Amino acid sequence: MRSLPEADPGVPDLRSPLRYLWWNARRQAVPLLAGIAYATLWWLVQALMPAVLGKGIEAVTAKNTGSLLTWSAALLALGLLQAFTGIMRHRMAVFNWLAAAYRTVQLTSRQAARLGATLPKRLSTGEVVSVGNSDIAHIGSSMDILLRGVGSIVAIVAVTVILISTSLPLGLLVLFGVPLMAVAVGPLLRPLHDRQRRQRELSGELSTRAADIVAGLRVLRGIGGEQVFAARYRDESQRVRHAGVRVARVESVLEGAQIVLPGLLIAIVTGIGASFAVAGDIPTGQLVAFYLYAVFLIGPMRTLTEAADKLTKGHVAAGRVIRILSIDPDITGGTGTSEGGVLRDSYSGVTLQPGTLTALATSVPGDAIAIADRLGRYAEGDVTFGPAELRTLPLSQVRSRILVADNDARLFNGRLRDELDVRGAATDAQIREALDAACATDIVEALPDGLDAQVAEAGREFSGGQQQRLRLARALLTDPEVLILVEPTSAVDAHTEARIAERLAKARSGRTTLVCTTSPLVLDRAEHVIYVENGRVLAEGTHRQLLDGTPAYAATVTRGED
């Protein structure tokens, strides 16, 4: 038993879709070649059966019992060999399909984690979803079809050689007829390629529209826009349907060609063979064999057409995959080191002292987000962490030591315990402490299975305030060296907000914490408060000091109330 996926998918060749598919093939060269060998043998066994059957018929005609038994035993042996090679070919086909598909899953997942916030900026949600829904399967199919495709070519060559050795005209007819049929279906592949690509683009846009509607359904209902967006979705879905019909038209012609063209060749081969038999040029057994060969050729010739179709789809899918894999993250890291210390944003002047709970209030909410992004290395900026510049540190190290938790963070589906304890190292007592600090204990207690309850996608079964508290508990459980919280209490009531402010100070005691907020309840609990106006630090001190000495701060946090 071989396990999938492999530990390291490797570094793909992204120079072109064809090179990516070739790289995939090379990565699984051994199972691929083994599968091709089994498929080739499977086809060859079937190609030999008409000849053996013909010999058996000749033995019956000649009333030669010994020869009949010999050819009957040969036919039985070929049948057993066909069964074995067919089973092994199928096993290897499934393995190669899964290997190529899972490898692509690994690569795209790794790239999505590497890109982080860059990915949604460059590609729509629908386009990423369509890669997982269909493109990965097409890449797997492009590896799977190689087995039968290569084997079918060998089988056609073998049959042609047999026919030429038996009857030169029939052999030449097959030799030239098969390539002509392949050329005949060639003009269909280009429009199929274009129409499939267009359908995938529209399908990706439709998936994006659906994701946006689901995410904003509450807002849409609140402003009466649900029907408007539903109508837009219907219109776009009809465009996808029409694009699918256009693809199906070409595919139907292609499927029809797979029947008509081989059938035409069969009719011609059988007719010429029958004329030879009537003229006495070939025995009856060979006529039966020629007919069976003509029927047999339907399989490998249809496989070649199927291979052209699947390889075309795989080429389109590979193009979409390498588009994702070719994106470089907006933010990169270096190779430096830092033992930590003061975290400072030179542009704004915001400075976080080690072990201090600091609050940041800004006159414009966007300034707080921009500062948090720079401090967390989600945006470029002149930031120092101790004696080192933040940009010189490895990005993985920055992410593990500095956590920025904002309200755009999502709850993923799965067990709630796993969703909260993302590192998988927390005890039940630690989870309870984090839930208590975030005032989220009541949320878990209300669930029938408690921490073992299953969270739906994006935590949609929880209200906005509940999601916010669960996200805060998750951030506290992560326990980073520096924790930056952006408006962690904006969706809760004043009573809960006061309790969170008090418990947060205790939970993060002695560790560097920045809370971006304009809530007086939270600001009053902070050890140090920084007020930023026009992107720069205007004043610092305690909450009460700033209320008394900085009118702009007082107006911001009290909303202009006296």
N, C-alpha and C positions, 0 to 999 in steps of 0.2 A: 504494500500500500504506500503510495507516494502522497505526501501532504502538499496542499496548495493553500494559499499562495507561497511563493518562495520568499525567503527572509529578505533578500535584497533584490529589487527589480532591476537594478543597474542604471546606467546613464543612457537614455535613448538617443537615437540619431534623429534630429529634428530638422534636417535640411530640406526634406520634402516628405509628403505622405508615403510615397513609394519606399523611400529609405527607412521610414519608421516601420513599415510592414516588414521590410527585409531584415531590419534589426530584430524585430520580434521573432522572425523565423530563425535567425541565428542563435538567439537566446535559448530556444528550445529545439536546437538542431537534432539532438539524439532522439527524443521521442517523435519528432517530426519525420526524420528519416526512417525510423522503425515503422511508423504508421504508413509511410509511402511504400515501404517494402511489403507490408501486409496487404495494403490495398492493391498494389501491383500484382501480387501473387493471387489475390482474390479474383481480379479481373482475368488473369491468364488462365486460371483454372476453368472459369466460365467459357473462355475462348476456345479451350481444348475440347469441351464437352460435345459440340456439334460434330467435330471430326471423329471422336470416339463413337458417338451415336451412329454416324454414317457407316463406320466400319462394322458396327454391330448389325446394321440393316443389311449390309453386303454379306455378312456371315449367314444371316437368316436366308437371304436369297440363294446363297451357295449351299445351304443346308449343312453348314460346317459347325457341328455342336461344340467342338473344342475351341474354335475361334470365337464363337458366340459367348461361351463362358468367360474366355479371357477378356473380351471387350466389356462384358457386363461387370466383371470384377474391377476393371480399370475405371468404368463409369462410377461404381460405388466408391472407389478410393478417391476419385475426383470430388464426389459429393461430400464425403467426410472432410476432405481438405478444404473445400469451399466453406463448409460450416465453421471449421476452426479459424480460417483466415478472416472470415466475415466477422466473427465475434471479436477477434483481436483488432481488426481494422476499426470496428466501431468503438472499442475501448480506447484505442489510441486517438481516434477522432475526437471523442469527448474530452480526453485529457488535454489534447492540444487546444481545443476550443476554450476550455476553462483556463489553461495556462496563459493564453494570450489575453483573455478577457480580464482575469484577475491581475495580471501584470499591469494592464492599463488602468484598472481601478486603483492599484497601489500608487502608480505614478501620478494620476490625477488627484488622489487624496493627499499625497505628500506635497504636491504643488499647491493645492488649495490651502493646506496648513502653512506652507512657506510664504505664500502671498498674503494671507491674512486679509486686511482691509483693502489691499490692492485689487483683489479679484472682483468684487462687486463694482469697482470703479471702471474696470476694463470690459467686463462681460455681464450681460444680463443674467438674472437668475434662471430664466427659461433656457438659455443657451447651455448653461452648466448642467441643468437637469436633463436636457435632451441627450447630452453625452452619456449620462448614467442610464438613461432609459433605453436608448437604441444603439448609439454608436459603439459602445463597448461590445454589444452582441454582434454587430457587423464585423468588428475586428476579429472576434473569436471565430466567426464563420469563415472569414478569409483564410484563416489557418486550417480550419477543418476541411475546406474544399480542396486544399492542395493535395491531400492524400488521394482522394478519388480522382481528382483532375489529372495528376501525373500518371496514376495507374490506368486511367482511361486512354491516355495517349499511347502508353505501352501496349494496351490491349488492341487498339486500332491498328497499330503497326504490326502486331503479331498476326492479326486476322488478315491483314493485307498481304503479308508474306505467305501465309497459308494459301490464300486464294491465288496469288501469282504462281506459286509452285504447282497448283492444281489446274488453274485456268488463267492464262495471261490476260485475256480481255476482262474477265471479272475482277482480277486483282488490280488492274490499271483503273477500272471504273471506280473501285473503292478508294484507291490511292489518290485520285484527283477529285472524286466526289466529296469526300469529307472536308478538305480545305475549302472547296467552293461553298459548302454550306456554312462553314465558319465565317467566310467573307460575307456571305449573304446577311447574316445577323449582325455583322459589325456596325452598319449605319444606325442600328437601333440603340447602341450602347451610349453614344454621346448624348442624344436627347434624354435618355434615361438618367444619365449622370446629372445633367443640368436640372431636370425636374425633381429628382430626389434631393438635390442640394437646396432648391427653392422650398420644397415642402419642409425640410428640416429647419430652415430659417424661420418660416411662418410658424411652425410648431413651437420653436423656442420662444418667439414673441408671444404666442398664446399662453405658454406656461408662465412667462413673466407677468402677463396681465392677470392670470388666475392667482398667482402668488400675491400680487399687489392688492387684489380685491379681497382675498381672505385676510391678509394682514390688516387692512383698513376697513373691515366690514362694519365694525361698531361706529366708526366715524361716518361712513357712508350712510348708514341708517339714520344717524343723528341729523344729518344735513339733507336727507331726502334724496341722496344720489345713487341709491342702490339700483333702481331701475335703469338709470342712465348708463351706469357701468355694465349692468347685465346686458343691455342692448349692444354696447360696444363689444362685449365678449362674444355675443352671438354672431355679430358681423365678422369678427376675426376668425371665429371657429368655422364659419362658412367658407372663408378664404382658404383655410387649412384643408377643408373637405374637398374643395374644388382642385386644390393642388394635389391632393391624394388621388383624385379621380384621374387627373392628367398623368400621374405616375402609373396608375393601374392600366391606363390605355396602352402605354408602351409595353408594360410588363405582359399584358394579355397577348399583344402581337408577338412578343418574344416567346411566350409559352406556346402559342399556336405554331410558330416556326419550328419549335422543338419537336412537334408532332408531324407537321406536314413535310418538312424537308427530309428527315430520316425515312418517313413513310414512302416518299417518292423514290429515294434511293433503294429501299427494300423492294419496291415494285419493279424497278428496272433490273436489279440484280436477279430477282426471282424469275422475271420474264426471260432474260437472256439465258439463265441457267436451265430453265425448262426447255427452251429451244435446243440447247446443247444436248439435253437428255433425250429428247425426241429424235434428234439426229444421230444418237448413239455415240456422241463424242465423250460423254461422261456417264458413269453408272448411276442407278437410282439412289444408291446410298449417298453419293456425292451431291446429287440434287437436293436431297433432304438436308444435307450438311450446309449447302449454300443458302438454302432458305433460313435455316436456323442461325447462320452467321449474319444474314441480313437483319433478322429479328434482334439478334444479340446486339448488333451495332447501335440500335436505338438507345440502349443504356449509356454506353460511353459517350455517344454524341450529345445526348441530353445533358450528361455530366459536364461536358465542355461548355455548353451554353450556360448551364447553371454556374460554372466556375467564372465565366465572364461576368455574369450578373453579380455574384457575391464579391468578386474582387473589385468590381466597380463600386459597390456599396462600401466595401472596406476601405477603398481609396478615399471616398468622400468622408467617411467616419474618421479616418486617420488624419485628414486635413483639419477637422474640428478639434481633435485631441491635441495635435501639435500646436494649434493656435493657443490653447490653454497652457501647454507645457513651455511655450516660447516666451511667455510673459515674465518679465523680471520684476521683482518687488520694488516698490517705490523707495523703501527704506532698506538699507543693508548695514551690516556690522563690520567690525574690524577684528583684529587679533590681540588687542591690548588686554590689560588686566586692571582691576581696581579693587581695593579692600573696602570700598564704600566710604561713607562720610557725608559731608554736606552735598545736597543735590540742589543745583542752582541753574536757573534759566536766565542767561545773560540779557536776552532781549527785554524781558519784562522786569527783571530784577527780583523775581520770586525766589526765595531761598528757604530750603527746608533743612532745619537742624536735626541731626540724628536723635531719635528717641522722643521726638516732640509731636504732639497732636496739633497740627496747624490747620486753620481754616482760611479759605480764599474766597473773598467776595469781590464781584466785579460789577461795574455799572452796566456792562453789556454781557449777557450770558455767553455769547460766542467767544469772548475773550477767555473765559474760564476753560472752555473746551479746548481752545487752541493751546493754552498753557499746559493743560493736562496731557495733550498729545505730544507736545515737545518734551515734557519731562519723562514720559513713558516711551519715547522714541518711536512714536507713531507718525511723527512729522519731523522734518528737518529743523534743526535749531542749534544754537550755540549753548549747549548744556554740559555742565561738568558734574561728575559724580566723584566726590573726593578730589584727588589731584588729577584725575584722568578725564578726558573729554568723553562724553557718552557715546559719540559716534565711533570711537576707536574700540569699543568693547564688542565682543561677539553678540549678535542679536539674541541668540538663545540664552545667553547669560543675562542680558537686560530683561528679557521676558520672565525669567525665573526669579529675578531679584526685585523688579519693579512691576507692580500690577496696577493697571488702570481699569477700574470697574465703573462703567457708565450705564445708562438706561437703554443703550442699544444692544447690550449683551442679551443673549437668548438662553432660555432653558430648553435643553434638548430632550427628545423622548427617551424613555428608559426608566429604570428604577430610580426613585427620588434619592435614595442613599448614594447611589453612584453619581448622580447629577450634582449633589452637594460636595461629596468627597472626590473631587476630580483627580487627586493624586493617589487615592486608594490606600492611604496610610492612617486615616483618622480612626480613633476608637469611638464607640457609641457615646462615651462621656464627652469627648471633644465636640462631636456633632451636636449634642444637646447644649453645650456651652455656646457654640456659635449661633444656634437657633434662638437661644435665650437672649444673646446680645443683639440679635436682629429683630427681636420680638416676633419671631416666626413659629414659636412652639405651638401656638393654637392652631396654625395651619396644618401641621403634621398630625396633631391629635385629632383633628376633624376627619382625617382620611381613614378609611376602614383598615387599610394595611399599614398605616403609619409610614415609616421610612421605606418600607418595601413596596409602597404604592407605585404604580406605573404612571409616569408623567407623559401626557400627550404631546404632540409636536408643538414646540414653542411655548409649552406650558399653558395652552389656551384655556384649560379648565380653571386656572387661577385668575383672580382679578388683577388689575394693574398694580394695586398696592401689595397684594400677596406676592406677585412675581418680584416686585422690587425688594421685598424683605428676604425672599429666598435667595435672590442674587447677592444680597449683602451677606447672608450667612455663608454662601459659597466663597465669597471673597475673603471673609474672615478665616474660614477653614484652610484656605490656601496659605495663609500666614506668610506673606512675602516680607522681604526686608523693608520695602517701601510700598505702602498702599495708598493709592490715589482714588478717591471716591468722588464721582461727579453727581451732584444732586441725589444723594442716596435716600432722601426722605420726601421727595417732591410729591409722591402719590399716597402718602399716609396722613391720617388725621393728626391734629396737634398733640393730643394725649400720647399717641404712639410715638410721634416724633420726639417728644420730650424724653420718653423712656429710652429710645434708641440712642439719643445724644448722650445720655448718662452712661448707658452700658457700653457704648462704643469706646468712650474714653478709658474705661476699665479694661476692656478686651484688648485694646492696642496700647496699653500702658508700657512705656519704655521702648516702643518701636515707632519708626518714622511713619507718620500718617498725614495725608493732606485731604481735607474735605472741601470740595468746591460747592458752596452753598450761599444763599442769602437768607437762610432761616435764622432768626434771632435765637431760637431755642438751641440750635446746634452751635452757632457762633459763640454763645455764652459759655459753652462747655469746653471750648478750645483753649489750649494753653497760649496760643499765639494766633493773631488774626492779621491777614494781609489784605489791604484794599487796593484794587487795581482799577485805574480809569484810563481809557484810551490805550489799553494794552500795556501800561507801565504802572509800577508800584507807586501809589500816591501816599499811602500811610500804613504804619504797622503799629501793633500794640495789642492790648486785650480788647474784647468786645466793648466793654464799658468805657474804656479810654477813648476808643474811636468814636463812640456815640457822642461823647462830650466834646471831643476836639476836632472832629472831621465832619462837617455838615453834609458833604456829599455822600459819605458812608452812611450816615444816619438816614438820609433820604432814600438810599438804595435799600437798606434792610428793613426800614419801617414802611416802605412804599409811599413815602411822603406824608405819613400820618404823624400827628403830634403826640 
